[in-house]
Structure formats: structure tokens, C-alpha cells
């Protein structure tokens, strides 16, 4: 089975990382680390083989957020909150007042011998490319915030941007590459700016699973309890309950 999500009323569907063509017996739990924000998101279950107990295979939810987010899709704990308001501490993502972008289309033109008009083989219009963005980090004391954003941009091959104003013409969940990035340094304690030009791309393989909780982290939470003591702490919890939240109550 696979779990897919749509944020445009079912016109297009996108895979959920770690939930693509997986084998499930009974039930399982999957965490979507990049849900669309402030728009209705429909999730559906696609059964490739086997059968499921009769039940709705689609459900719609809206995840509210007062800010946007920028993150490494393979390291969701690196996510940086992006505020749209000017002034104050935080990260701001500012689209230029006058910006342009490109929507490429693959076209092959062949002229048949003796024909007046050529034949055009036309591909699908591509997602937006070459969109200039400006990120600004303002911190009460220059340090952790700037280092977090700098580390994110330095290490992430792709970056996911979510929750931007609908007027910004990219997907609600946009996997982008930035290429060269210009960091504008200002006096310490004032701000740091990053100027980048982003192009939407397909996400890296959705079969790469992100371990939100590692085995060592869970073991550290429950050590030195015995197996029976752990079970007694949360009577009645199912496997899915534990997968969703392995923390000590």
C-alpha cells in the first residue's frame, strides 16, 4: 500500500515519505513531516495488492500555521520557522517587490519534408523555476538562530518550503534547489540575509524513511525498566499507539 496527499482538491497526488509501497499487516502508523499548511489536505490510501477492511480510504484535514517553515526534507528537526511580519526577532522570508519566474515547457519541433508547418511534440508545463527569494534572520543576540539557518542551507541538498502566502506561485509543499546562495553579512547583532534563486524539483526518493525516534532514544527513555514494567505503564496501548508516541507518560 501507499499513502498519498493532495492539496489541490485531488488534481495531483504526492507520496508521503516512508509510506510508499510498504507491506502492512493489520495496521501501521506513518508520520508526514511536510504536510501542507493552511489549505485542505486530502490523504488517501492506495492498495496495490491484497485487501483492506471496508472503511473510508480518504480523509481531509487542514493543518493551521501562523507562519511558514523551511527545512531539510531528510532532517525535519532542522526546520526553521519563517515569520511573515517585519520587525522583531525571527526568520523572515521576503519575496522581492518585483520578481519574475520561469515556467519551462519541453517542445521538440520537426518539419516533415514538403510540409509548410512543422510538427510540435509538446511536454507538460514545468513547475516554477528561477524564483528569487530573500531570507532574513534577526536575532536578539546573533548566534543560534543564524547558525541554525546557515547550517540548514549549507547541508541540505533540497529544501522544503511550506506555508507561504498563496500569492507566491509555488506549490503548498515545494521541494526546491537553490544553487548558489549569497549571504549578506551585517554588523553582529543586527541581522543576516541570504539571497537565493529557487527551482521546484521532484523530492528525493520517498522510500527513504526518516527515523523520528531511534532505537537508542527509546531505550534511553525507558531504561532501566523491564519489558513487563514498560507494558504495565501503558496498559491497552496498541502497536500503532507506541509507534506514534513512545515517550514515557
N, C-alpha and C positions, 0 to 999 in steps of 0.2 A: 504494500500500500504506500501511498504518498499523501502528504498534506500540502495543499496549495492555498495561496491567498490572492485575492483580487481587491484592488482599491478603486476600480473604475466600473463598478456595477457588473462585473463578470465579462467585460470585453476582453481583458487579458488576465492571465493567471501566472503566478510566480511560485516557485518552490520555496518551501520552508527548510532552512538549513538543518541537516541531520534527520530529516523526515522524508527522504526521497527514496522510494523503492526499498523500504525496510520490511523485514518479516516481523509480524506481530501475532502473538498467540494470546488470546484473552483480552488484553488491553495494554496500553503503554502511554507515556507522557512525553511530550516534546515542548521545548521552550523556544518561542520565536524571539530572537534577540533584536530584531529590527522591524517591529510592527509599524505600519503607517500610523501617523498621528493626526488626530482631529478630523479624520474622514472615516466613513463607514468602511470597515474591512470585513470581507466575507471569506471565511475559511471553509475549505471543502476537503472531504476525504475521497481519494481516488483509489479504488480497489483494482489492482492489476490481476490478481488471481485469488481464488478462494472465495469465502462468503463472510458477510458480517451480519450481526443481529439486526433485524429491521429497526431503523431509527433514522432521524434526520442526518443526512451526510453533509449538510451545510449549516453554518451559523454565522451571524453577523455581529460585530462588536465595534465600538468606537473607543479608541484609547485617547483620552484627553491629555493635552500637554500645553502649558502656558509658554513653552519655549521649544526651540528646535534642538537637535542633537547631531553631533558629528562624531564618528567613531570608526575604529578598525573593525571590519566585519568578522575577523577571526579572533578579536580580543575585545569583547563587549565591555569589559571592565575599564577600558581606556576611554569610554565615552565622555565627551565634554559637552556641558550644557551651553547652548547658544541663546543668548537673550536678544530680543529684537529692540529693546528700548535703549536709547542713547543715554550715556552717563552712568556713573556708578561702577562698582567692581563687577567683573564677569567677562565672559566671552561674547563678542558681538560678531555677527556675520552680515556684512554690508554689501549689497549689490550696488554697483556703480549707478549713478543717476542716469547715465546714457550708456547702455550696453547693447551689444549685438551677439547673436549666436548663430551657429550653422546647423541646418538640418540636411545632412547629405543624403543623396539618393544615387544608388548604383545604376548606371544606364550604359548598356552596350548597343552601339549603332552599327548596323551592317547594311550596305547598299547592294541590293541584288542587281546583277548585270542587266542593263536595259531599263531599270526602274527609275522613275523620276523621284520617288520618295524612298528614303531608307527605312529599314525595319528597326524598331527600337525594342530591346529587351529590358524591361524596367523592373528594378528590385523594389523592396519595401523602403519607404522613407525612414531614415535612421533617426535614432534618439538625438536630442540636442547635443551639440559639441561646441567647444571653444567658448564656454560661458565664463566671463571674468567675474571673480568673487574677491572679496576683501574681508579678511578675518582680523579682528582687533581684540587683544586681550588686555584688560585693565584690571590691575590688582592693587589692593590697599598697600601691600608690600610685594614688590616684584619678586617672584620666586616660584612657588609650587604651581600656580596656575599657568604661568608662561612655560615652565618646564614640562607640564603635562601636555600642553598643546604642541610644543616643539617636538617632544618625543613621539606623539601621535603622527605628526606629519613626516617625521624622519623615518619611522619604521613601517608604516602601513603602505603596502603596495596599492591597495584600493582603499578608498574612504567611503563610508556611507553617510549621506546627509538626509535627515528626515525632519519634517515639521516646519518647513519653510512656508512663507506666505504663498497662497495659491497663485499669486501673480508671477512668481518665479517659475519659468517654464521648464521645470524638470519633474520627474516622477516623484510621487509621495515618498517612495523609498528609492533613492538614487545612489547606485554604486558608481563612483566616478574615479577617474585617474586625473592627477594634477600635473604630471610632468615637472618642469622646472618651477620652483617656488622662490619668490623673493621675500626675504624677511627684512622689514624696515625697523631698525633699532632706534629707540628714542632714549632720552635720559632715564637712568634707573629709577624705578618707582612711578613712572608715568604710564607708558603703555608699550606694547609690541604689536606690530602689524605684519600680516602675511598677505601677499598678493599672489593669486594663483588663477589659472585658467583651467576649468574642469570640462571633461568629456564623459558622458554616461557610457558605461560598458556593461557587459554581462558579468554577473558575480562569479567569483571563483567557485570551483566545484561545490555544489550544495550537499555532496556526500561527506564533506569534511565536518565532523561532529565537534562541537565546542563543549569541553567538559566544564560546565559551570561549577560543579563540585568534584574535586578529585578524590580518589580513594584515601589518600593521606589526610586530607582536610576532614573528611567524615570520621575517620578513625580517631583523629585528634579531638573531635567534638565529643565523642562517646567514651574515650579511654578514661579509666581502666575498667568500665562496666563489662560484665559478661554478656553473652548473647541473650540469655534469658532475662537479664536485668534490662537490657535495651528494649526487648519486646514488651516487657511489663510497663515500661514508661509510656508507651503509646498504644494501648490496647485497641484493637479494632482497625488500626490503620492498614490500608492495603499497600501493595507494591507501588501503585501509582502515587499514593499519598507520600510514601517515602522518597520516591523519585522527585516529586515536586518540591519537597522541603525536608531534608534530612537533619535539620537542626534540632537541638535539644529543646523540648518545650519549656 
